[in-house]
Amino acid sequence: MPVPKPVLIDTDPGLDDLLALVLALRSPVLDVRAITVVAGNVSVDACTANALRILEAVEVAPPPVFRGCAKPLSPAVTRAEHVHGGDGIGGVSEAWPVQHLQIESAHAADAILDLARRHPGEITLIALGPLTNVAMALEQDPAALANIREIVVMGGSGDGRGNVTSRAEFNFYSDPYAARAVIRSGLPVTVVGLNVTEKTLLSRARFHERLASMEEGKLRRFLFDATRAYFDCALQQRGHDACPLHDPLAMGAAMDPSLIRTQRMVCDVVDKQGPDRGMMTAEPTDGTSDAPTVQVAMEVAVERFLELFLEGVCG
């Protein structure tokens, strides 16, 4: 078996973050060195507590957890409580209190830089929430952050679609200043956006069928409880009982890059207030421009990814 890939996960749990974290923590191909938490779907305190809840439910040797930015670099705060519940995990936090795990004292941005310095060229950073922590690390020490092997970002869209507005995806809309800084940094970034994540629809029936085959235990009960609201929201908003696996696809792409086909593009993010706030633009490059480029996911092997996800989470 190949050596597991060392990863750092920056996240704002969040129900699809929850699923992505379970996938990563149970994966034999990833070595989760740290989890850094950012405000996004809900407050940073709620997100941090959720990260600890997830670790306790998975019952693996826990990586350190670091609390990060409570507010975006951008002037306005956006939340997604209508999707994830006020607590970020579908309103079940009281039934699943944090029992014993605690966070580290360092700030998330410092933790990112510390790992990058200590393991140059080794760490893949998987960013599942607003890019505030990553942008702060970039601002503090760009040379150190350049030691990161790759940044896999769930955000934006390769075709200009949005889910907060018609043009902007939630993570980029939540902190467009941070998104623009990271996207234009020249670092090796892969963007996994709505144009591919919205194809990864998992039905409640299929998920519950696989959950039913899991060994009875804490994780199985937690997944049943926490995901109920996610499917309910999808049914109410979309009219069908299936959820797109946004963050899990970014995690899956880090596990198996062949799941997505990417195209190198010159990208930007609108960081000004107005109707285009948070919109990502993406233009193919012929290699003659000096503008920074990123790899943008354009296609996804949907069924192969869904099986990887279900086997990883429920297997």
Backbone torsions as a table, in degrees:
resi	resn	phi	psi	omega
1	MET	NA	135.7	179.7
2	PRO	-64.6	158.4	178.0
3	VAL	-65.7	132.0	179.4
4	PRO	-58.7	144.3	179.6
5	LYS	-76.7	125.0	177.9
6	PRO	-75.0	127.7	-176.8
7	VAL	-132.5	153.8	170.7
8	LEU	-120.3	129.7	-176.6
9	ILE	-111.1	120.2	175.1
10	ASP	-103.8	124.0	-163.9
11	THR	-150.5	162.7	178.7
12	ASP	-134.0	63.9	-171.2
13	PRO	-60.4	126.2	-13.6
14	GLY	87.7	131.3	-174.8
15	LEU	-74.9	-42.5	177.7
16	ASP	-74.0	-28.1	170.8
17	ASP	-61.0	-43.1	178.9
18	LEU	-54.0	-47.8	-179.0
19	LEU	-66.1	-39.1	178.1
20	ALA	-65.0	-39.8	179.3
21	LEU	-66.2	-42.4	177.3
22	VAL	-61.0	-43.4	177.7
23	LEU	-57.7	-45.9	-177.9
24	ALA	-68.4	-45.3	-174.7
25	LEU	-67.8	-26.2	179.8
26	ARG	-95.2	-1.7	-173.2
27	SER	-82.7	134.6	174.4
28	PRO	-78.0	-10.2	-177.4
29	VAL	-98.7	-5.9	177.8
30	LEU	-118.1	143.7	173.8
31	ASP	-118.0	99.1	-175.4
32	VAL	-78.3	107.8	-176.4
33	ARG	-83.7	-29.2	-179.6
34	ALA	-164.8	155.9	171.9
35	ILE	-121.6	123.8	175.1
36	THR	-111.3	143.0	-170.3
37	VAL	-118.3	139.2	-179.9
38	VAL	-131.0	150.5	172.5
39	ALA	-66.0	141.3	179.4
40	GLY	-171.0	-91.8	179.5
41	ASN	-57.0	-40.3	173.8
42	VAL	-140.7	-171.7	-177.2
43	SER	-63.5	159.6	-178.8
44	VAL	-64.6	-32.9	178.3
45	ASP	-66.5	-43.8	178.0
46	ALA	-65.8	-40.8	178.8
47	CYS	-63.2	-40.2	-180.0
48	THR	-65.2	-44.6	177.0
49	ALA	-60.2	-37.6	179.8
50	ASN	-66.9	-37.7	176.8
51	ALA	-59.8	-41.8	178.5
52	LEU	-66.9	-40.5	177.6
53	ARG	-58.8	-43.6	-178.3
54	ILE	-63.6	-44.0	178.6
55	LEU	-60.5	-41.5	179.7
56	GLU	-68.0	-32.7	179.5
57	ALA	-73.3	-37.4	-178.5
58	VAL	-72.5	-30.8	176.0
59	GLU	60.6	50.7	170.4
60	VAL	-115.4	170.7	174.2
61	ALA	-60.8	116.5	-169.1
62	PRO	-78.1	133.2	168.9
63	PRO	-72.0	160.6	177.3
64	PRO	-66.7	147.1	-179.8
65	VAL	-117.8	132.2	-176.6
66	PHE	-123.6	128.6	176.7
67	ARG	-78.6	137.9	-178.4
68	GLY	-118.9	-141.3	-169.8
69	CYS	-71.1	134.0	179.3
70	ALA	-88.3	-19.6	-178.5
71	LYS	-134.7	153.2	176.9
72	PRO	-73.6	163.7	170.8
73	LEU	-69.7	-26.6	177.9
74	SER	-76.2	158.3	-170.8
75	PRO	-74.3	-19.6	-175.0
76	ALA	-112.6	143.7	-179.8
77	VAL	-100.4	132.9	177.9
78	THR	-122.8	139.5	177.5
79	ARG	-127.9	166.7	179.0
80	ALA	-128.4	43.6	-178.4
81	GLU	-66.2	-24.7	178.9
82	HIS	-67.7	-21.0	177.4
83	VAL	-95.6	-47.1	-169.2
84	HIS	-99.5	-5.4	-174.1
85	GLY	86.0	161.0	-177.7
86	GLY	-61.8	-26.0	179.9
87	ASP	-96.7	-5.2	178.4
88	GLY	90.9	-12.9	-179.1
89	ILE	-130.3	43.4	170.8
90	GLY	72.5	22.3	176.2
91	GLY	78.3	19.0	-177.2
92	VAL	-108.3	12.6	-174.3
93	SER	-62.3	-36.1	-179.4
94	GLU	-66.9	-31.0	178.0
95	ALA	-77.4	-16.3	-178.7
96	TRP	-128.7	66.5	-179.7
97	PRO	-68.1	150.5	173.9
98	VAL	-68.0	126.5	-172.8
99	GLN	-91.7	-48.3	-170.6
100	HIS	-145.5	-21.8	-176.3
101	LEU	-73.5	150.0	178.8
102	GLN	-132.9	160.9	178.6
103	ILE	-88.2	163.1	175.5
104	GLU	-79.8	164.4	-176.1
105	SER	-82.8	-25.5	-176.5
106	ALA	-71.0	154.4	175.2
107	HIS	-74.5	149.7	-178.0
108	ALA	-56.1	-42.7	-179.3
109	ALA	-61.8	-39.3	177.3
110	ASP	-66.9	-37.0	178.5
111	ALA	-65.5	-40.2	177.0
112	ILE	-59.8	-48.1	-178.9
113	LEU	-65.8	-38.5	-180.0
114	ASP	-62.4	-46.1	178.3
115	LEU	-63.8	-40.3	179.7
116	ALA	-62.7	-41.1	-179.9
117	ARG	-68.5	-41.1	-174.0
118	ARG	-78.2	-20.1	-177.5
119	HIS	-134.1	64.1	-174.9
120	PRO	-61.6	131.5	177.3
121	GLY	76.0	7.4	-174.8
122	GLU	-110.3	-36.7	-167.5
123	ILE	-86.0	128.4	168.0
124	THR	-95.7	125.5	179.6
125	LEU	-97.6	120.6	180.0
126	ILE	-108.1	110.8	-173.6
127	ALA	-103.6	113.4	-174.2
128	LEU	-105.5	-5.9	-177.8
129	GLY	-126.4	-166.0	171.4
130	PRO	-54.1	148.9	-170.3
131	LEU	-90.3	25.2	-175.4
132	THR	-60.9	-49.3	-179.9
133	ASN	-61.2	-42.5	-178.0
134	VAL	-66.7	-42.2	178.5
135	ALA	-65.4	-36.7	177.0
136	MET	-64.6	-42.5	176.2
137	ALA	-61.9	-40.9	178.3
138	LEU	-61.6	-42.3	179.7
139	GLU	-67.9	-39.1	-177.1
140	GLN	-70.2	-42.4	-175.5
141	ASP	-155.8	82.4	-177.7
142	PRO	-62.8	-31.9	179.6
143	ALA	-66.1	-39.6	178.7
144	ALA	-68.1	-43.2	-179.0
145	LEU	-64.6	-26.8	178.0
146	ALA	-64.7	-12.7	174.5
147	ASN	-74.2	-13.5	177.4
148	ILE	-64.5	134.9	-178.4
149	ARG	-66.7	-45.2	-178.3
150	GLU	-161.1	149.7	172.2
151	ILE	-115.9	118.0	175.6
152	VAL	-101.2	118.6	-172.1
153	VAL	-112.3	126.3	165.0
154	MET	-90.1	110.2	-178.6
155	GLY	175.3	164.6	176.4
156	GLY	64.0	-159.5	178.1
157	SER	-162.4	141.2	178.5
158	GLY	-76.8	-7.0	-179.2
159	ASP	-127.5	15.1	172.5
160	GLY	84.3	4.4	-179.6
161	ARG	-79.8	164.7	178.6
162	GLY	-138.1	171.6	173.5
163	ASN	-132.0	-4.3	169.4
164	VAL	-99.7	-50.1	166.3
165	THR	-117.9	179.3	179.9
166	SER	-68.0	-12.8	-174.0
167	ARG	-120.4	-9.9	-171.2
168	ALA	-128.1	132.0	173.8
169	GLU	-81.7	153.4	-170.5
170	PHE	-57.4	-51.0	-174.7
171	ASN	-61.8	-42.3	179.9
172	PHE	-73.3	-36.1	177.0
173	TYR	-65.1	-36.4	-177.2
174	SER	-64.6	-35.5	177.2
175	ASP	-148.0	76.4	-177.9
176	PRO	-65.1	-30.0	176.4
177	TYR	-59.6	-48.2	-179.1
178	ALA	-65.1	-43.9	179.8
179	ALA	-60.0	-43.8	-179.3
180	ARG	-64.2	-41.4	-179.7
181	ALA	-61.1	-43.5	-177.6
182	VAL	-73.1	-43.9	-177.7
183	ILE	-63.4	-34.5	-177.2
184	ARG	-97.4	11.4	-173.9
185	SER	-75.1	-20.6	-173.7
186	GLY	85.2	-2.7	175.8
187	LEU	-72.9	159.3	179.8
188	PRO	-72.7	97.4	-174.6
189	VAL	-114.2	135.8	169.6
190	THR	-116.3	123.7	-178.6
191	VAL	-100.1	122.4	176.0
192	VAL	-110.7	100.6	-169.7
193	GLY	-109.7	-175.0	-174.6
194	LEU	-60.7	-29.0	-178.6
195	ASN	-61.0	-24.6	175.0
196	VAL	-107.6	-37.1	-175.8
197	THR	-65.7	-32.2	-178.2
198	GLU	-72.4	-8.2	174.9
199	LYS	-84.5	-13.1	-171.8
200	THR	-93.1	59.4	-175.9
201	LEU	-78.8	124.1	176.6
202	LEU	-111.6	122.0	-179.2
203	SER	-77.5	151.3	176.2
204	ARG	-59.6	-40.9	-177.7
205	ALA	-62.4	-43.4	-179.4
206	ARG	-67.2	-41.2	179.6
207	PHE	-64.7	-45.9	-178.3
208	HIS	-67.6	-32.0	175.8
209	GLU	-61.5	-42.5	179.2
210	ARG	-73.8	-36.9	176.2
211	LEU	-60.5	-37.5	-178.8
212	ALA	-63.7	-23.1	179.9
213	SER	-86.5	-7.7	178.2
214	MET	-71.5	154.2	171.9
215	GLU	-63.2	135.3	178.4
216	GLU	-59.5	132.5	-179.7
217	GLY	174.2	-173.6	-173.7
218	LYS	-61.6	-45.6	-176.9
219	LEU	-64.4	-43.9	179.7
220	ARG	-59.1	-45.8	179.5
221	ARG	-64.6	-41.2	179.9
222	PHE	-62.2	-44.2	-179.5
223	LEU	-65.5	-41.8	175.7
224	PHE	-58.2	-48.6	-175.7
225	ASP	-66.3	-50.4	-169.4
226	ALA	-73.0	-31.0	-175.7
227	THR	-86.8	-8.6	-178.1
228	ARG	-56.4	-45.6	-177.7
229	ALA	-66.9	-31.8	-179.5
230	TYR	-65.3	-46.0	177.7
231	PHE	-68.6	-37.8	178.2
232	ASP	-61.4	-42.2	179.4
233	CYS	-64.2	-42.6	178.6
234	ALA	-61.7	-41.1	179.5
235	LEU	-63.9	-40.8	-179.1
236	GLN	-70.3	-43.0	-173.5
237	GLN	-85.4	-35.1	-173.3
238	ARG	-107.2	-17.4	179.1
239	GLY	82.8	7.8	174.3
240	HIS	-141.0	152.4	-169.6
241	ASP	-89.6	60.1	-178.9
242	ALA	-150.5	145.4	-176.4
243	CYS	-116.3	141.0	170.1
244	PRO	-77.3	138.4	-176.7
245	LEU	-97.1	74.1	-175.1
246	HIS	-59.8	-67.1	-176.4
247	ASP	-66.7	-38.8	176.3
248	PRO	-59.3	-31.6	178.0
249	LEU	-67.0	-41.2	175.9
250	ALA	-59.7	-41.3	177.1
251	MET	-64.6	-43.3	178.4
252	GLY	-61.0	-37.5	178.5
253	ALA	-66.4	-32.7	174.9
254	ALA	-69.9	-34.6	178.8
255	MET	-72.6	-42.6	-176.2
256	ASP	-143.0	91.6	-176.9
257	PRO	-59.4	-19.8	-179.6
258	SER	-71.1	-7.8	176.7
259	LEU	-67.9	-23.9	-178.8
260	ILE	-123.2	151.2	168.9
261	ARG	-106.5	127.2	-176.7
262	THR	-111.8	161.1	174.7
263	GLN	-132.3	134.8	178.6
264	ARG	-74.8	127.9	-175.8
265	MET	-139.8	156.5	168.6
266	VAL	-90.2	118.6	-174.3
267	CYS	-121.1	155.7	174.8
268	ASP	-147.4	165.1	178.5
269	VAL	-132.1	131.2	178.3
270	VAL	-73.1	116.7	-175.4
271	ASP	-110.2	17.2	177.7
272	LYS	-105.1	153.2	176.4
273	GLN	-65.5	146.0	-179.6
274	GLY	140.3	-177.3	-174.3
275	PRO	-65.7	-20.6	-179.4
276	ASP	-98.6	4.8	-179.5
277	ARG	-49.1	129.7	175.7
278	GLY	81.5	-2.4	-179.8
279	MET	-71.5	134.1	174.1
280	MET	-97.2	130.4	171.8
281	THR	-102.2	146.3	-177.1
282	ALA	-142.9	118.8	-180.0
283	GLU	-121.9	128.8	176.8
284	PRO	-58.8	148.6	-179.4
285	THR	-116.0	144.6	176.0
286	ASP	-97.5	5.2	177.2
287	GLY	88.8	-2.1	-177.9
288	THR	-91.9	-15.1	-178.5
289	SER	-85.6	149.8	175.1
290	ASP	-88.4	-1.3	-177.9
291	ALA	-66.1	143.4	177.2
292	PRO	-59.6	143.7	179.6
293	THR	-121.6	159.8	173.4
294	VAL	-134.9	160.9	172.7
295	GLN	-88.3	126.1	-178.6
296	VAL	-113.2	125.1	177.8
297	ALA	-67.0	127.6	-178.7
298	MET	-116.4	-24.5	178.2
299	GLU	-140.0	155.2	179.3
300	VAL	-139.3	139.7	173.4
301	ALA	-81.7	87.8	-166.9
302	VAL	-60.4	-53.6	-174.1
303	GLU	-66.2	-38.0	178.6
304	ARG	-65.1	-39.2	176.9
305	PHE	-65.7	-45.4	-178.1
306	LEU	-60.1	-38.4	178.2
307	GLU	-68.7	-39.9	175.7
308	LEU	-59.5	-43.6	-179.3
309	PHE	-63.7	-50.9	-176.3
310	LEU	-64.8	-40.0	178.2
311	GLU	-68.0	-38.8	-179.0
312	GLY	-69.1	-39.0	-177.1
313	VAL	-85.1	-40.7	-171.9
314	CYS	-107.6	-10.9	-174.1
315	GLY	-72.7	NA	NA
